[in-house]
Amino acid sequence: MLEHGHQNHQDGLIVIGAGAAGVFGAIRCVEQYPAARVTILEKNARPLGKVRVSGGGRCNVTHACFDVRELTRNYPRGGRSLTGSFTRFGPADTIDWFERRGVALKTEADGRVFPVSDSSASIIDCLLRRVRELRIELLCGHSVQSIEVLDAHAGFRVRLAGQANRVGRRVLLTTGGDERSLKLAADCGHTIVSPVPSLFAMNWRRSEPMDLNGSPSSPNTSHTKEALSELAGISISDAAVRLEIQVPVGAGYKSVLFQRRGALLITHHGFSGPVILQLSSLAARELYAVQYRARLEIDWTPELNREQKAQCLHAMRRNAGARMTDSAPEGFSGPRRLWRFLIANARASGQKWSQVSADSQRAILENWSAATFHLDGRATHKAEFVTAGGVALNEVDLRSMQSKRRPGLYLAGEVLDVDAFTGGFNFQNAWTGGWLAGESIAADLSQNADEIRFSRE
């Protein structure tokens, strides 16, 4: 039971933050050194909040990417630095850990790994059951105000809001990437790479009617961005997307390009889906610098090059001239209502293919192969919010996750300047960091206990 008043409660390890990295680190520590007295402090009412909502409540545990070099390519920031860490504990180890503890997992076609139950409760129950088995103290509703460094033996005093302080020989900081959490690390002497949002959907400009090439529409054109929102819910399994950002440089601007290919989703406000989330991660800092104003270009059928698309349109005029233009050419693999929208924006609706002018055919080709939209914002989903930024990696020993600035302090998860694409990669960073930290802390506490016993004999 927690002591009252201003007394200090002594622990071997205090974990600050009951997310994936913190809980996993606590478990690994006690598994390796059962004598360790470990307490996890969580400011929220329940632990493992992001685990609970990940993957729409299914929990995307990790990604079935077992080549370390390939795995690190999914981390726009920090990937290369984590090569050694993933070699020691990677996706295969994560899968094995959960399956050995009774959680059946499955790998979907895109490589994402989920519990067979399709419920994050399977992962949460497994972790919390292990916490109870190992007699790890988990205290929710405990908000940490500061970390005070004591001497080498006593370690750290953790000050809480409205509760008794805790004293621990070692501290594992796994609080995430929000400003308040990063202040705890900064107060311990760490350099913070300024956090910016990552992994978000993109909103199109809605302040004026626009055609698909991002220019103001003529007065007699009825197709606006509001019309595009009627396509909300349409999913394209394979689109090539190019993001162009005009980044301020001195007195001028520099054009920066990012390109990805993958699944795309049209929303009521803009675009989402894996390809958009990857671009938002790659361009996180550039987009933040320009307040999310950028230019997006979409090729709806990238398996065909521009010349092949032009040949498809020529074939429709030549071989299917009596058909209406809302009949898509054979090479277009997207939904029919998207094709109708592209035709409408080329001002070719209600015509037979034989009636389409050369200018209209060029406009159709442009809309099909390089439809352009202007963006002016991002969407947010606080429950799955990811940031780029955090504690500078060169200040952490990534073999042990121990701070180089403050011995005895360990860091893992989103508090570090590491972020990844969607698909289970951010969780893998959490499992890996927690596992390495827990293992190192266990060895540290065990060795320290032996030294204390020897000095007393």
N, C-alpha and C positions, 0 to 999 in steps of 0.2 A: 504493500500500500504506500502511496505517496505521502511523504512527511509534510506537515503543515508548517506555517510560520516562515521564517527565513533560513531554516536549516538547509543543508545541502545533502542531496542523495547521491551516494557513490556508485558509479557503474564502471565496468571495464570498457564498454563501448556505448556511446550515445549516437544513435542514427537520427538525423534531423530530416524528416520527410519520408512518409510511408507510401511512396510510389514504387514502381517496379524495381528500380535500382536499389532503393533503401531496404525494402523488405528482402530482396534477394541477397543483398550484402549481409544483412543481419543473419539470415539463415545459414549462409556459407560460413560465416565466422564461427557460429556455435557448432555446426557440423564438424568443423576442423578442430575446434578447441572447446569441448563441452563445458569446461569450467568457466567460460566467459560469461559475465553478467552483462546482458545486452538489453537496452531499452530503445524503443523507436518512438519518436515524438512526431505527431501529425497535427497540423493546425486545423484541418477540416474534421467534420463529424464522422467521416468514414475513410478508411484507407483505400489505396489503389484506385483512385478516382479515374485516371486516364485508362487504366486497364479495363475498368467497367464500361466505358463508352467506346473504346477502340473498335474500329471496324463495324460501326453501327450496332454495338452491343455484342458482337461475336468474338471480339478480341483477336486481332491479327498478331499472333504470338511472335513470329519471326518470318523470315523469307528463306525459301529453300535454295539458297545460293551458297554453294560449298567451296567454291574457289575464292580464296581470300583476296586475290588481286581483283577479281570481278566484283566481289562484295564491296570493296572500298570505293569503287566507282559510283556507288549509290549514295555517297556522302559528299555533298558539295563542299563542306567545310569539315576538316578533321580526318577525312578518310585515310590519307596516306599515313598519318601519324598512328592510326589504329591497326596497322597491318600486323604488328606483333601481338597486340591484344586479341585480335580475332583468331590468330593462330593458336593461342592458348585456350580460348573459349569462344567458339563460333556457333553458327546456326545448328550444326549437327549436335553439338553439346547441349544446346537449349532444348532441342527436340527430345534428346535422350533423357535429359533431366526430368522433364514433365511426364514422359511416357513411363519412366521407371517408378513414378509416384502415382500412377493410375490414370493419367489424363490421356485419352486417345486423341491423336492429332491427325489432320488430313492436309494434304497439299493440293491447292487448286491449280487450274491450268496456267495461271499467270505467276505461279511460284509462291503465292501467299500461303502461310500456314495458319490454320484455325483449329480449335478443338472440334472434334466430331459432333459434339453437342450443339455447335453453333451458338454457344452462350459463354460470355466472359465469366459467368459464375463458376464454370469448371476450373478456370485458371485461378480465380480469386479464392475459391474454396480450397484448392490444393495448397496455395501459398499460406493462407491463414491457418490451415490445419497443421502445416509444418511449423509455423510460428508457435502454436500452442504446444505441439509435441516437444519442442526444444525449450519451452518455458521462457520464451522471449517476451518481455513486457512491451505491450503495444498501447500507447496512450494517445487517444484522439482528442481533439479540442484543446491541444496544448500548443500555443503559439510562441515560438522562440523569438525573443527580442534581441539578444546579443550573445556572442561567444567570447568569453574572457580567457586569455591564455594564462595558465598558472605555471608551476615549475615542471621540469621534465618528468617527474614521477606522478604528480597529481594530475597533470594534463590540462583539462579545460573546465571552466565553469560555464554552464549554459543557463542563461537567465530567461525565465518564462513570464508571460503576462498573467498575473493573478494566481500563480502557483509557485510552489517552492522551487528553488534553483536545483539544478542537477550538476553533479561533478562527474566527469568521465575521464579515464586515462587516454582514451582515443575518441575522436569524433569523425563520423562519416556524414558528409554534407551532400544530400541528394534532394534538394528542395525544388529543383526545376529552374527555369530561366526567367522568372519574373523579376522585376526591379528590387522588390523587398528581399527576395532570396539572394540575389547577387550582392546585395549590400553586406550580408553576413560574410561572404567570401572576401569582399573588398576590405572589410574591417579587420580581417585576418592577414592583410597585406597583399592580396592578390590583385593583379591587373584584370580589369573587366573589358572585354571586347563588347562595345555597345550593342545591346540586343535589338533586333528588328524582327517583324513578323515574317514567318515562312510558312509554306504549305497553305495556300488560300485560293479560293475561286476568284475570278477576275470579272469586274463589272464594266459594261460598255457605257459610252457616253450617251446620255438621254436628254441633253439640254436642247437639242434641235433635231429635226428630221434629217436623217443621213441615208445616203445610198451605201451599197456594200463596199464601195471603195473609199469610204471615210469622208466623202465630200458632201456638203449640203445638197439635199435633193431639190430638184426643180419644183416650183409651186404646184404643178399638176400631178406630182408623184405622191401616191397614197401609202407607199411602203416605207415605214419608219422603223426605228428600233423597237417601238411598241409592237409593231407587227412581228418582228423577230421573236419577241417574248412569247408569242403564241406558239412558237416551236419548242417551248420549254418541255423538257423530258426526252427530247430526241437524243439518242446516243449513236455516235459514230465509232465503230470498233477500231478503225485505223485512220487517223488523220495526221498530216504533217503540219506542224504549227511553228511559225516563226514570230518571235517577239523582238520588236525594234524599240529601243529606248534612247532618247536624246539626253545624254548625261551632261550636266554642266561641267565645263573644263575652262578655268580662267574666265575670260570674258565671252567665251563662246560655248559651243556644244560639240560633243562627240557621239556619233551613232554607235551603239553597242547592240550586237545581235545575239540572240539565243535561239536554238532550234531543237525541237524534240519531235518524236513521232509516237503515237499511241492512241488510246481511247479518249474520246472527247464527249462531253455532255453539255447540251445547251440548257441553260437555266432561265428563270424569269428575269434575271438581271444581267446575265452575261454567259460566261463559260466556266465549266469545271471539268472534272474527270482527271484521270492519272496524268495525261500529258500536260494539262494546265497546272496541276499541283507541282509537277516536276519543274516546269518553267518558273513558277513562283519561287521555288526553292533556289534554283540556279541564279535567278536574278533578284534575290531578296533585297540586297543592299542597293542595287541600282534603282529598283522600283520605289523603294522607300525614299531615295534621294529626290525623286521627281514626283512624289505624292501619287504614285500609281497611274501616272498619265503615260500611255505608251500606245504603240501601234501593233496590232495582231493580224497576221496573215495566215489564212487556212487553205490548205490543199485538201479537198474532201476525199479525193481518191488518189493517194500518192503512189499506188502500185502502177499507175499509168503516168508517163511523162506528158509534158504539155503537147508535144507533137502527136502522141497517141490519142489524147483527148480530142485534138482538132480533127483527127481522122474519124473518130466516132461521130462527131457532129456533121462532118461532110457526108458520112454514110447515111445519117438520118435524112438529110436533104435529098440525097440521091436515091435511096432505096425505100424511104418511108415518108415521102413528101406529102402524102395525103393525111398523115397522122398529125394530131395536134402536138404542140410543143410541150404540153405537160406530160407527154410520154417520154420518159428519160431514155437516153441512148444506152446500149448494152453495157458500156464501160462504167456507168455510174452505179455504185453499189450502196448508196445511201437511201434513206427513206424517201418515199414519193413526195411527201409534203415538203421536204427540204428542197427537192428538185423544183417543185412548183414555185417555191419562194425565190430560188435563184433565177428562174425564168422571169418571174415578175419583176425582179430588180434589174434585169437586162431589158425590160420593156418589150418582152416577146410573148406575153400571155395572149391567149385567144387566137393564136395564129397557127396555120399549118406549117410544117417544117419547110415546105416548098416556098413559103412566103417570107421566110426569115431573111432579112437583109444581111449583107456582109458585116455591117457595123454591129447589128444585133448578135450575129454569130460570134464576133470577137468579144462582145460583152458577156455572152454566155460562157465562153471559154475562160474569160478572166474570173468570173464569179465561181466557176467550177474549180479552177486551179490555183487561184490566189485571191480569194475573197478577203477584203481588208476591213478591219474594225478599229475604231479608236476607243481606248480604255481610259477610265478616269477614277477608278477606285478598286477596292478589294472587298470580298465578303469575309465575314468572321464567323467562327464557330468556337466559342470560348472553351467548350468542354474538350476539344481536341486541338487546342492552340499550341503551335510549335514556334519557337523562336530560333533565329540564327544569332549567335553571339554567346557570351558567357565567359567563364574563367579561361584565360589564355593557356593553351595546351603546353606551351614551353615552360610553364611554371608547375607542371604536374608530372611526376614519374609515372608514365603510362604502363609500366610493368607491374606496379603495386597500387597505383592510383593515389599515392601519398603526395601531399603538397611539398614542393621544394622550398617554399617560403616559410612554412610552418610545420615542422615535423610533428607527427601525431595526428594531423588533420588529413583526412582522405576525402576525395571528391569523385562523384560518379553521376552519370545521367545527363540531363539537360542543363545542369548548372555549368557544364563545360561548354566550350566553344566548338560543339559538334552538332550537326543536324543532318538529316537524311531525307531522301524521297519517301513518299508514302509507300506502304507495302510491307511493313513489319521491320524496317531497318532501324527506326528510332528505338523500338523496343529491344532490338538485338544489342544496340549500344548500351542500353540500360542493364540488360542481363549480363553482358560482358563486363562492364565496369563494376557492377555490384559483386559479381563473382570474384574478380581480381582483387577488389578492395577487401572483401570478407576474408579471402584466403590470406592476404598479406597481414591484415589486422590480427587474425588468429595466431599467426606465427609470431607477430610482434608481442602480443599479450602473453603468449606462452613463454617466450624467451625472457620477457621482463619478469614474469612470475618466478622463473627459475633463478634469475639473478637475485631477486629479493630474498628467496628462500636460502640461497647460498650465503648471502651477506649476513643473514640472521643466525646461521649455524656457527 
